Amino acid sequence: MSVCPDLHQHYVQVCQNLGQPENPFIAHVLQEADKNDEIIWTKGFTLKIAGNSHLVPVQRVTDDNLQVLVSVLRTAAFVTGLDLRYNVLTDAGAKTMATFLQENSSLRYLNLMFNNIGKSGAELIAKALHRNETLLHMRMTGNKIGEKGGMFFASMLQINSTLEKLDLGDCDIGVQCLIATASALNLNKSVKAINLNRPLLFSQEEETTVHLALMLKNNSSLVELHLCKHEMKNFGVERLCEALYENSSLRYLDLACNKITSDGVKFLGKLLKWNQTLQILDLKANRIEDDGAIYLSEALALYNRTLQVLVFTQLPQNLQVLSVVSNNISGKGLVALSDAMKTNTELSCIYIWGNKFDEATCMAFSELIQMGRLKLNCTDVEPYEVDGHTYLAELSHGLQKHYYWTPSYWAVTKKDANASLAIAAVSEYL
């Protein structure tokens, strides 16, 4: 077996050859990687050069820095993941990365979240993925690629047959991109998870939701779909539910931060009585209120046995996690959910913070925890007592607490704050 190359030494040499100054942050990360050479040589590893790290002094990665880094990585086949989030890469850096993706045959995970990549950079990267046959997970989150940039990724999905997860959240994509993406997913059989959060929509007709619903009728491979901040109302939820009667693959549906009320939850409740696939339903930051909570609790307690996660969630009996965070639910609805949890033995996690806690709610969830039915690492509240009265304090647990950030002061060893990854992960990097 050949000797594992010294990444830091190689980096210093390339900097000298190209006449580029060393980036001390990159040098530090490569030195740390060299210390674990036996592990990375046998298993591969992700090189984490996140520009928002607070553990060490950070000099954010520039386009010139990236040119040196990819020169080093061309001979480092054991690097299977590259995390470059929160740096200052522009379209010029995207061109360097696109060239690397066309040449590389080992990278499986690429995170370019919140850089300064625009439409031109998106075009280069998307076209590079036409030929790339190894990348599984791509995060473009927060790069303002816009409608035209998003269209290049939609076109890519018609050609690429390897990519399993694509994140275009917060990328300022629009109606045309969403419709084109839905059309591409009608035929694409490789994508298992896609994030289309927070598009820029200027219509109230919910035509994008209609197209996505039609896609769900035809697609048999998609496992995870994020539609957060889509201005979705009850009409859109009804269209999605109609489609999901014919879908047997989707396990994670994210409808957080929309405009869904209790009337929309009626359709979800009816769906959950029949659906045996959905495990995670995220309804946080909607307005389902007590009536919506009761509709969900009835479905979860009496019918569904597959839903595992409900964010804002509801209680079907395949459901393992329920999150009803910030839904204007008062004691009546929350107690109904706690009662449903006693009946539904599959539900393991429930998140309720941000609602209206009364004494009955505090007592109900305190009882679930004391009897062992609900574990503290599976909820976002912890009971405490003052002057003979029970209250609930918040815990930093949830489905995607570390979507935008990861703790800088401790390693994320458990999935308490990222339950969705533990319950419905679609592959190693997803």
Backbone torsions as a table, in degrees:
resi	resn	phi	psi	omega
1	MET	NA	136.6	-178.2
2	SER	-70.8	160.2	-177.7
3	VAL	-78.7	136.1	178.3
4	CYS	-64.9	126.4	-176.3
5	PRO	-66.2	152.5	177.2
6	ASP	-85.3	105.2	-174.4
7	LEU	-63.4	-44.4	-176.5
8	HIS	-66.0	-44.7	179.3
9	GLN	-61.5	-41.3	178.1
10	HIS	-63.4	-40.8	179.8
11	TYR	-61.5	-45.6	179.3
12	VAL	-60.2	-41.5	-178.8
13	GLN	-65.7	-42.8	-179.6
14	VAL	-65.8	-40.2	176.9
15	CYS	-57.4	-42.7	179.3
16	GLN	-66.5	-42.1	-178.5
17	ASN	-64.0	-37.8	-177.1
18	LEU	-91.5	-4.6	-179.5
19	GLY	69.5	29.6	-179.0
20	GLN	-105.7	142.4	175.5
21	PRO	-69.5	150.6	177.5
22	GLU	-72.9	141.7	169.7
23	ASN	-91.3	114.4	-174.9
24	PRO	-60.4	-30.3	179.8
25	PHE	-69.3	-45.7	177.1
26	ILE	-61.4	-43.1	179.7
27	ALA	-59.4	-42.3	179.5
28	HIS	-63.1	-45.6	-179.0
29	VAL	-62.1	-41.3	-179.8
30	LEU	-68.6	-35.5	176.1
31	GLN	-63.4	-42.8	178.6
32	GLU	-64.6	-37.8	178.7
33	ALA	-65.1	-38.2	-179.8
34	ASP	-62.5	-28.6	-179.9
35	LYS	-68.0	-22.7	-179.2
36	ASN	-110.0	35.5	-171.7
37	ASP	-60.9	-32.8	-178.9
38	GLU	-66.0	-40.5	-179.0
39	ILE	-69.1	-48.1	-174.7
40	ILE	-70.3	-27.2	-180.0
41	TRP	-70.0	-35.6	-176.2
42	THR	-88.5	-34.0	-172.9
43	LYS	-112.7	-18.6	-171.9
44	GLY	81.7	162.3	-178.8
45	PHE	-159.4	167.8	177.3
46	THR	-101.3	126.1	178.1
47	LEU	-84.5	111.7	-173.8
48	LYS	-100.4	104.7	179.6
49	ILE	-121.6	55.3	-177.3
50	ALA	-76.3	128.9	-176.3
51	GLY	-73.6	-6.0	179.5
52	ASN	-103.8	17.8	178.2
53	SER	-68.9	139.6	178.3
54	HIS	-113.5	3.5	-177.5
55	LEU	-79.0	-31.7	-179.7
56	VAL	-134.8	159.8	175.1
57	PRO	-59.3	132.9	-174.3
58	VAL	-115.0	125.6	167.1
59	GLN	-110.5	107.7	-169.6
60	ARG	-61.0	147.9	-174.5
61	VAL	-72.9	128.1	178.1
62	THR	-102.6	176.6	177.7
63	ASP	-60.0	-42.2	179.1
64	ASP	-65.2	-41.0	177.5
65	ASN	-59.8	-40.0	-178.3
66	LEU	-65.3	-36.1	179.3
67	GLN	-60.2	-41.4	177.1
68	VAL	-67.9	-43.6	-176.3
69	LEU	-61.4	-45.0	-178.2
70	VAL	-68.1	-26.8	174.9
71	SER	-63.9	-36.6	176.6
72	VAL	-70.4	-41.4	-174.0
73	LEU	-74.1	-15.3	179.6
74	ARG	-61.9	-25.7	179.2
75	THR	-107.3	10.9	-177.2
76	ALA	-114.9	74.7	-176.9
77	ALA	-67.7	-16.3	179.5
78	PHE	-77.9	-10.3	174.8
79	VAL	-82.8	105.9	-176.1
80	THR	-103.1	-5.4	178.0
81	GLY	-144.3	145.4	-179.8
82	LEU	-136.8	115.5	-177.8
83	ASP	-108.1	107.2	-178.4
84	LEU	-119.2	29.7	-177.5
85	ARG	-64.2	153.4	174.4
86	TYR	55.3	44.6	171.9
87	ASN	-113.1	-161.8	-174.9
88	VAL	-123.0	39.5	178.5
89	LEU	-74.0	139.0	179.5
90	THR	-115.6	-165.0	178.3
91	ASP	-62.3	-29.3	176.9
92	ALA	-65.9	-40.5	175.7
93	GLY	-66.7	-35.5	177.1
94	ALA	-62.6	-35.2	177.6
95	LYS	-64.1	-42.6	176.6
96	THR	-61.8	-43.6	-179.2
97	MET	-67.0	-37.6	179.5
98	ALA	-62.4	-43.1	177.2
99	THR	-61.5	-42.0	179.0
100	PHE	-62.7	-42.0	-179.0
101	LEU	-64.6	-32.4	178.7
102	GLN	-71.3	-29.2	-177.4
103	GLU	-92.5	-29.8	-170.2
104	ASN	-79.9	144.6	178.9
105	SER	-129.6	18.7	-178.8
106	SER	-125.8	-23.6	-175.9
107	LEU	-70.3	127.3	-179.9
108	ARG	-113.3	-18.4	-176.6
109	TYR	-136.7	127.0	178.9
110	LEU	-134.3	121.1	-179.0
111	ASN	-116.9	108.9	177.1
112	LEU	-111.5	25.1	-174.9
113	MET	-56.0	132.3	175.1
114	PHE	52.8	57.3	164.4
115	ASN	-107.4	-158.4	-178.2
116	ASN	-117.0	39.4	-178.8
117	ILE	-83.4	133.2	-179.0
118	GLY	-112.1	-156.5	-175.7
119	LYS	-59.4	-45.9	-177.3
120	SER	-64.3	-41.7	177.8
121	GLY	-65.3	-38.6	178.0
122	ALA	-62.2	-40.2	178.9
123	GLU	-61.2	-44.0	-178.4
124	LEU	-65.1	-44.4	-178.6
125	ILE	-68.3	-43.7	-179.9
126	ALA	-62.1	-42.0	179.7
127	LYS	-68.5	-31.5	175.8
128	ALA	-64.4	-32.3	-180.0
129	LEU	-75.0	-10.1	173.5
130	HIS	-61.0	-34.4	-175.4
131	ARG	-103.6	-23.4	-177.7
132	ASN	-66.1	133.5	-176.0
133	GLU	-121.2	14.7	-177.9
134	THR	-123.7	-29.2	-175.7
135	LEU	-66.0	128.7	-179.8
136	LEU	-103.5	-34.5	-171.4
137	HIS	-133.3	122.2	-178.5
138	MET	-125.2	125.6	177.3
139	ARG	-116.5	114.3	173.5
140	MET	-106.5	9.6	-173.8
141	THR	-43.1	127.7	171.3
142	GLY	82.8	-4.2	173.0
143	ASN	-83.4	128.6	-172.3
144	LYS	-82.2	70.3	-177.4
145	ILE	-80.8	-18.2	174.6
146	GLY	70.3	-173.4	-177.5
147	GLU	-60.6	-47.7	-176.6
148	LYS	-67.5	-40.8	177.3
149	GLY	-63.0	-40.2	178.0
150	GLY	-64.4	-33.3	179.2
151	MET	-63.0	-33.6	177.7
152	PHE	-64.7	-36.9	177.7
153	PHE	-72.0	-35.0	176.0
154	ALA	-62.6	-41.7	177.4
155	SER	-65.0	-38.8	179.0
156	MET	-59.0	-36.9	-178.3
157	LEU	-65.6	-18.6	176.8
158	GLN	-78.9	-16.1	-174.3
159	ILE	-112.7	-47.7	-176.3
160	ASN	-68.5	134.1	-179.3
161	SER	-121.8	20.1	-178.2
162	THR	-117.4	-40.9	-175.0
163	LEU	-57.7	130.9	-178.6
164	GLU	-108.1	-25.8	179.2
165	LYS	-140.6	131.2	180.0
166	LEU	-130.8	128.2	-179.7
167	ASP	-115.5	109.8	176.6
168	LEU	-115.3	26.2	179.3
169	GLY	-66.7	143.8	177.0
170	ASP	59.5	29.6	-178.5
171	CYS	-102.3	6.7	179.6
172	ASP	62.6	31.1	173.9
173	ILE	-72.6	162.8	-175.0
174	GLY	-128.9	-161.5	-173.5
175	VAL	-60.7	-49.7	-177.3
176	GLN	-60.0	-41.3	-179.6
177	CYS	-65.4	-42.7	179.8
178	LEU	-63.4	-42.4	179.8
179	ILE	-66.9	-42.1	178.7
180	ALA	-64.6	-39.0	178.4
181	THR	-65.5	-42.9	177.3
182	ALA	-60.9	-41.3	179.4
183	SER	-63.6	-41.9	179.6
184	ALA	-64.1	-37.4	-177.9
185	LEU	-74.0	-11.7	173.8
186	ASN	-62.8	-30.6	-176.0
187	LEU	-111.6	-25.0	-177.9
188	ASN	-68.3	128.4	-177.5
189	LYS	-110.5	1.7	-176.6
190	SER	-101.0	-32.3	-177.0
191	VAL	-69.2	123.6	179.2
192	LYS	-105.2	-21.7	-178.4
193	ALA	-147.2	136.0	178.6
194	ILE	-142.4	137.7	179.8
195	ASN	-114.0	118.1	-179.4
196	LEU	-121.2	33.2	-175.0
197	ASN	-63.7	147.8	172.1
198	ARG	49.7	60.6	171.4
199	PRO	-76.0	168.0	174.4
200	LEU	-97.5	104.6	-176.1
201	LEU	-115.4	134.8	-178.9
202	PHE	-119.0	13.2	179.1
203	SER	-119.2	149.3	177.2
204	GLN	-103.9	9.9	-174.0
205	GLU	-88.5	-7.3	175.9
206	GLU	58.6	33.4	179.9
207	GLU	-66.0	-29.3	178.0
208	THR	-66.3	-38.3	177.9
209	THR	-64.9	-37.6	178.0
210	VAL	-61.4	-44.7	179.7
211	HIS	-66.4	-39.2	178.5
212	LEU	-66.7	-35.6	177.0
213	ALA	-65.5	-43.0	177.5
214	LEU	-61.1	-37.2	177.5
215	MET	-61.6	-42.3	-178.5
216	LEU	-63.0	-27.0	177.1
217	LYS	-67.2	-32.8	-173.8
218	ASN	-98.3	-27.5	-173.8
219	ASN	-82.9	131.2	-178.9
220	SER	-118.1	12.0	-178.0
221	SER	-119.6	-20.9	-176.5
222	LEU	-69.3	128.0	-178.1
223	VAL	-106.4	-31.4	-171.6
224	GLU	-136.1	127.5	-177.7
225	LEU	-135.7	122.2	-179.5
226	HIS	-109.6	118.7	179.8
227	LEU	-127.3	46.6	-179.4
228	CYS	-73.9	141.0	175.6
229	LYS	60.8	47.9	177.8
230	HIS	-103.5	10.6	-177.3
231	GLU	56.9	30.1	-175.3
232	MET	-76.3	134.8	178.0
233	LYS	-115.7	-167.9	-173.5
234	ASN	-63.6	-33.1	178.0
235	PHE	-60.3	-45.7	-179.9
236	GLY	-63.9	-41.0	178.1
237	VAL	-61.2	-41.0	179.5
238	GLU	-61.1	-42.5	179.1
239	ARG	-63.1	-41.5	179.5
240	LEU	-64.9	-41.8	-179.5
241	CYS	-64.4	-40.5	177.0
242	GLU	-58.1	-40.5	-179.4
243	ALA	-70.6	-36.7	-174.7
244	LEU	-72.5	-14.3	172.1
245	TYR	-64.5	-25.3	-177.8
246	GLU	-104.7	4.6	-177.8
247	ASN	-108.5	134.0	-178.3
248	SER	-123.4	17.0	-178.2
249	SER	-117.2	-30.6	-172.3
250	LEU	-67.8	125.0	179.1
251	ARG	-110.4	-21.5	-174.0
252	TYR	-134.5	115.2	178.2
253	LEU	-120.4	118.6	-177.9
254	ASP	-106.3	110.9	178.5
255	LEU	-119.7	29.6	-176.1
256	ALA	-67.5	153.7	172.5
257	CYS	58.2	45.0	173.5
258	ASN	-115.7	-159.6	-177.2
259	LYS	-120.5	43.7	-176.9
260	ILE	-85.8	131.9	178.3
261	THR	-111.8	-173.0	-179.0
262	SER	-62.1	-31.0	178.9
263	ASP	-64.4	-37.8	177.2
264	GLY	-69.7	-32.5	-179.2
265	VAL	-68.8	-23.5	175.4
266	LYS	-56.2	-42.5	-179.9
267	PHE	-66.3	-38.7	177.9
268	LEU	-66.5	-39.6	178.8
269	GLY	-61.3	-43.6	177.8
270	LYS	-64.2	-40.2	179.3
271	LEU	-62.3	-43.3	-175.6
272	LEU	-67.0	-19.7	176.5
273	LYS	-70.1	-20.8	-176.5
274	TRP	-115.3	-31.5	-174.4
275	ASN	-72.8	129.1	-179.8
276	GLN	-116.0	18.7	-176.4
277	THR	-114.7	-43.4	-173.4
278	LEU	-61.6	126.5	-180.0
279	GLN	-111.3	-29.8	-178.3
280	ILE	-129.3	124.8	176.7
281	LEU	-128.6	114.7	-175.7
282	ASP	-104.5	111.5	179.5
283	LEU	-119.2	20.7	-175.6
284	LYS	-63.7	151.5	177.4
285	ALA	60.3	39.0	166.1
286	ASN	-112.1	-158.5	-179.6
287	ARG	-133.6	56.2	-175.5
288	ILE	-79.1	-25.2	174.3
289	GLU	55.6	-166.8	-174.2
290	ASP	-63.4	-43.8	-177.7
291	ASP	-60.6	-43.2	179.0
292	GLY	-64.8	-40.2	178.6
293	ALA	-62.6	-38.0	-179.9
294	ILE	-69.0	-41.5	176.2
295	TYR	-56.8	-44.1	-177.9
296	LEU	-69.8	-42.8	-177.9
297	SER	-63.7	-36.3	178.1
298	GLU	-64.5	-43.5	-180.0
299	ALA	-65.6	-39.9	-176.8
300	LEU	-73.8	-36.3	-176.6
301	ALA	-75.3	-32.9	-170.4
302	LEU	-106.2	-24.1	-170.9
303	TYR	-125.4	-72.8	-166.5
304	ASN	-67.3	135.8	179.3
305	ARG	-128.0	17.5	-178.5
306	THR	-116.9	-29.1	-177.1
307	LEU	-63.2	125.8	-174.8
308	GLN	-108.5	-27.0	-177.2
309	VAL	-134.6	129.0	177.6
310	LEU	-131.2	117.6	179.6
311	VAL	-109.9	119.0	-152.1
312	PHE	60.1	16.2	-70.0
313	THR	-138.8	173.3	-173.1
314	GLN	-127.3	-172.8	-174.2
315	LEU	-128.6	55.4	174.3
316	PRO	-67.6	166.2	-171.8
317	GLN	-98.4	12.6	160.5
318	ASN	-100.9	-13.1	-179.1
319	LEU	-67.5	130.0	178.4
320	GLN	-103.6	-25.1	-177.9
321	VAL	-133.4	132.0	178.6
322	LEU	-123.7	124.5	178.8
323	SER	-124.7	116.5	178.1
324	VAL	-114.4	38.7	-174.8
325	VAL	-64.7	130.9	171.4
326	SER	53.0	61.2	178.7
327	ASN	-125.8	16.7	177.7
328	ASN	59.0	37.1	178.3
329	ILE	-92.8	135.0	178.6
330	SER	-103.5	-167.3	-174.1
331	GLY	-57.4	-40.0	-177.3
332	LYS	-58.5	-48.8	-178.6
333	GLY	-71.7	-38.8	-178.7
334	LEU	-68.4	-38.4	176.9
335	VAL	-65.5	-37.1	176.9
336	ALA	-60.6	-40.1	178.3
337	LEU	-66.7	-40.1	178.5
338	SER	-65.6	-37.4	177.2
339	ASP	-65.9	-39.7	179.1
340	ALA	-63.5	-33.5	179.8
341	MET	-67.1	-29.9	177.2
342	LYS	-68.0	-32.1	-179.5
343	THR	-85.1	-40.1	-177.9
344	ASN	-86.0	105.7	-175.1
345	THR	-83.3	-10.4	-179.6
346	GLU	-83.3	-29.8	-177.4
347	LEU	-67.6	120.5	-176.0
348	SER	-111.8	-23.2	-176.4
349	CYS	-130.1	139.0	175.7
350	ILE	-144.8	133.3	-177.3
351	TYR	-121.3	124.1	-169.9
352	ILE	-130.4	0.7	-174.4
353	TRP	-61.2	150.4	178.1
354	GLY	92.0	5.6	175.4
355	ASN	-106.1	-171.9	-174.4
356	LYS	-98.5	101.3	-177.6
357	PHE	-85.7	124.4	168.8
358	ASP	-109.2	-178.2	-175.9
359	GLU	-64.2	-36.1	179.6
360	ALA	-63.6	-39.7	177.6
361	THR	-63.5	-47.7	-179.5
362	CYS	-60.2	-41.7	-179.9
363	MET	-67.6	-40.8	-177.0
364	ALA	-63.4	-45.1	-178.3
365	PHE	-77.8	-30.0	173.2
366	SER	-62.5	-39.6	178.9
367	GLU	-65.8	-42.8	178.6
368	LEU	-58.9	-40.0	-178.8
369	ILE	-72.0	-43.3	-178.2
370	GLN	-66.1	-34.2	-179.0
371	MET	-83.5	-2.2	177.0
372	GLY	85.8	1.0	179.7
373	ARG	-69.7	-33.9	-179.5
374	LEU	-123.3	121.2	-179.0
375	LYS	-89.8	148.8	-176.2
376	LEU	-62.1	-29.4	179.6
377	ASN	-81.3	4.0	-180.0
378	CYS	-118.4	18.4	177.8
379	THR	-149.5	171.3	-179.0
380	ASP	-111.6	18.1	177.1
381	VAL	-133.5	153.2	176.2
382	GLU	-137.7	128.1	-177.6
383	PRO	-75.6	146.6	171.2
384	TYR	-145.2	161.8	-173.5
385	GLU	-123.7	136.1	176.4
386	VAL	-135.4	122.1	177.6
387	ASP	53.1	41.0	175.7
388	GLY	80.9	1.7	179.3
389	HIS	-111.9	140.9	-178.2
390	THR	-95.1	134.6	177.6
391	TYR	-129.6	170.1	178.8
392	LEU	-121.2	128.8	175.7
393	ALA	-103.1	156.2	-177.3
394	GLU	-84.3	139.7	170.7
395	LEU	-112.1	148.4	-177.6
396	SER	-86.1	63.4	177.9
397	HIS	-121.0	156.2	178.0
398	GLY	173.2	-168.3	-178.3
399	LEU	-81.0	-41.2	-175.9
400	GLN	-143.6	53.7	-179.3
401	LYS	-62.4	-28.3	-175.3
402	HIS	-110.2	34.6	177.0
403	TYR	-69.6	-44.0	-178.2
404	TYR	-96.0	-17.7	-175.3
405	TRP	-153.2	160.8	172.7
406	THR	-128.7	148.0	-177.6
407	PRO	-59.6	139.2	179.6
408	SER	-95.5	-11.2	-173.2
409	TYR	-108.4	-5.6	175.7
410	TRP	-155.3	151.4	-178.7
411	ALA	-77.9	139.9	178.0
412	VAL	-83.1	94.8	-177.3
413	THR	-97.6	-27.9	-179.8
414	LYS	-108.0	168.7	-178.3
415	LYS	-102.4	17.4	-175.8
416	ASP	-56.8	-38.8	-177.5
417	ALA	-91.7	-4.3	-177.6
418	ASN	-138.5	57.2	-172.7
419	ALA	-58.8	-31.2	-177.2
420	SER	-63.2	-33.5	179.9
421	LEU	-69.8	-33.9	-178.9
422	ALA	-76.9	-31.0	-171.4
423	ILE	-95.3	-40.6	-172.9
424	ALA	-130.8	34.6	177.3
425	ALA	-63.5	137.7	-176.4
426	VAL	-95.8	-14.1	172.9
427	SER	-170.5	-177.0	-174.3
428	GLU	-55.3	-41.7	-174.8
429	TYR	-98.0	5.4	-172.7
430	LEU	-115.1	NA	NA
